[in-house]
Amino acid sequence: MQTCPMCTKWHDEPALRIAELEHTLVMLNRDQFFPGYTFVFTKEHVTELFHLSPAVRQGVIEEVTAVAAALYNLLQPAKMNYELLGNMVPHMHWHLVPRFATDPLWPRPIWSEPHEEVILTAAESAERIELIRKQLV
């Protein structure tokens, strides 16, 4: 059996950690082509919302919403995008992507064409993470 990349992400990339919540883990995406692009993924390895009990499902959705609100309040995007796919990585995880009318792919989906990655320095990542963390409290 292959190891799930989402199950190990928290331990594999500690510099990108934003917060550990009750049901989810929150991490900055390494590629910041879309500023603020963040992952929210369940601590438990599950693939579908209906696999969760109603109480846990509600908690997960509340945490996703709280992270989206923090990103929105910090960055003031034109729109927040929420992606919950799981086709390539079968572990429940959201891609929360602040979208701006000035971004090169606006208003198309973020995967509509390839782009060069934007990798922040360690200091830039830490600064962005801290700003998000302050909004999340």
Backbone torsions as a table, in degrees:
resi	resn	phi	psi	omega
1	MET	NA	134.1	179.3
2	GLN	-78.3	151.2	176.8
3	THR	-77.8	137.5	178.6
4	CYS	-75.3	124.7	-178.9
5	PRO	-65.5	-25.9	177.8
6	MET	-76.9	-33.2	179.1
7	CYS	-65.1	-27.7	-177.5
8	THR	-104.5	-8.5	-174.0
9	LYS	-56.0	-43.7	-178.0
10	TRP	-58.2	-40.9	-179.2
11	HIS	-82.5	-30.8	-176.6
12	ASP	-75.7	-27.9	-174.1
13	GLU	-132.0	63.0	-175.6
14	PRO	-60.8	-27.4	-178.8
15	ALA	-68.3	-14.7	-178.0
16	LEU	-102.5	4.1	-179.0
17	ARG	-68.7	132.7	173.9
18	ILE	-104.8	-52.5	-176.3
19	ALA	-160.0	149.2	168.9
20	GLU	-107.6	115.7	179.9
21	LEU	-101.8	-175.7	-175.9
22	GLU	-62.7	-44.8	-174.9
23	HIS	-111.5	-15.8	-171.8
24	THR	-134.1	163.8	171.7
25	LEU	-115.7	145.2	-175.1
26	VAL	-124.7	126.2	-178.5
27	MET	-138.7	145.0	173.4
28	LEU	-71.7	137.7	173.7
29	ASN	-70.6	136.4	179.3
30	ARG	-57.4	-40.9	179.3
31	ASP	-83.8	112.3	-179.0
32	GLN	-106.1	32.2	172.2
33	PHE	-52.6	-39.2	172.8
34	PHE	-102.4	101.6	-174.0
35	PRO	-55.1	129.1	179.1
36	GLY	91.9	-3.2	-179.7
37	TYR	-52.4	120.8	-171.8
38	THR	-133.1	147.1	173.6
39	PHE	-103.3	139.5	169.3
40	VAL	-125.7	120.6	-177.7
41	PHE	-136.1	149.5	-177.2
42	THR	-67.6	143.0	174.9
43	LYS	-65.5	-38.9	179.9
44	GLU	-82.9	139.4	177.6
45	HIS	-77.2	101.1	174.3
46	VAL	-135.5	159.5	-178.1
47	THR	-112.8	-20.8	-174.3
48	GLU	-132.3	146.9	176.7
49	LEU	-57.6	-37.5	-177.7
50	PHE	-72.6	-6.2	173.9
51	HIS	-77.9	-15.1	-177.9
52	LEU	-93.0	149.6	173.0
53	SER	-65.2	156.6	179.8
54	PRO	-54.9	-40.4	-178.8
55	ALA	-66.7	-43.7	178.8
56	VAL	-67.5	-42.2	178.4
57	ARG	-57.4	-45.1	178.5
58	GLN	-62.3	-42.3	178.5
59	GLY	-62.1	-42.1	178.7
60	VAL	-62.2	-46.9	-179.0
61	ILE	-63.4	-38.9	177.6
62	GLU	-63.1	-39.4	179.4
63	GLU	-69.1	-42.0	175.9
64	VAL	-58.8	-44.3	-179.4
65	THR	-63.5	-41.5	179.4
66	ALA	-62.9	-40.6	178.6
67	VAL	-67.6	-42.9	178.2
68	ALA	-60.5	-42.5	179.0
69	ALA	-64.0	-40.2	178.3
70	ALA	-62.0	-45.3	178.3
71	LEU	-62.9	-43.3	-179.9
72	TYR	-62.6	-47.3	-179.1
73	ASN	-63.5	-37.0	-179.7
74	LEU	-73.0	-46.8	-168.5
75	LEU	-102.5	-17.2	179.4
76	GLN	52.6	53.8	179.2
77	PRO	-72.8	166.7	173.9
78	ALA	-69.1	-32.5	-176.5
79	LYS	-158.1	145.0	171.1
80	MET	-97.9	128.7	174.1
81	ASN	-100.3	138.4	178.5
82	TYR	-121.9	119.9	177.6
83	GLU	-119.7	125.3	175.1
84	LEU	-129.6	95.5	-174.1
85	LEU	-109.5	-82.1	178.2
86	GLY	89.8	7.1	179.2
87	ASN	-69.5	-42.5	-177.9
88	MET	-89.9	-35.5	177.8
89	VAL	-123.1	98.2	-174.9
90	PRO	-78.2	67.0	174.7
91	HIS	-145.3	128.7	-174.8
92	MET	-57.8	116.2	177.7
93	HIS	-152.4	141.6	177.8
94	TRP	-103.0	142.7	167.7
95	HIS	-100.5	112.4	175.8
96	LEU	-102.3	116.3	-171.4
97	VAL	-127.2	107.6	173.0
98	PRO	-65.5	131.3	-179.3
99	ARG	-116.6	138.8	-177.9
100	PHE	-121.6	143.2	179.3
101	ALA	-60.8	-18.2	179.9
102	THR	-91.0	-4.7	-178.5
103	ASP	-73.4	147.8	-172.5
104	PRO	-59.9	-22.1	-178.6
105	LEU	-104.2	3.4	-178.9
106	TRP	-60.5	135.2	-1.6
107	PRO	-98.8	17.5	-176.9
108	ARG	-71.3	162.4	176.4
109	PRO	-59.7	152.6	-176.0
110	ILE	-63.7	-21.0	-179.8
111	TRP	-98.9	14.9	-175.3
112	SER	-70.3	-23.2	173.8
113	GLU	-158.0	154.7	-179.0
114	PRO	-66.0	156.5	176.0
115	HIS	-145.7	159.3	174.5
116	GLU	-72.8	135.6	178.1
117	GLU	-67.2	148.1	172.0
118	VAL	-112.9	107.3	-179.4
119	ILE	-104.9	118.4	179.7
120	LEU	-75.5	156.9	171.2
121	THR	-68.3	166.3	178.4
122	ALA	-58.5	-40.8	-179.8
123	ALA	-67.4	-40.7	178.4
124	GLU	-65.3	-42.1	177.3
125	SER	-61.9	-46.3	-179.1
126	ALA	-60.9	-40.2	179.3
127	GLU	-65.5	-45.3	180.0
128	ARG	-63.6	-42.9	179.4
129	ILE	-61.0	-44.6	-179.3
130	GLU	-64.3	-38.4	177.7
131	LEU	-64.0	-42.1	178.1
132	ILE	-65.4	-44.5	-179.0
133	ARG	-58.1	-42.7	179.6
134	LYS	-62.8	-35.8	178.1
135	GLN	-72.9	-27.5	-174.7
136	LEU	-78.1	-22.4	-176.6
137	VAL	-65.2	NA	NA
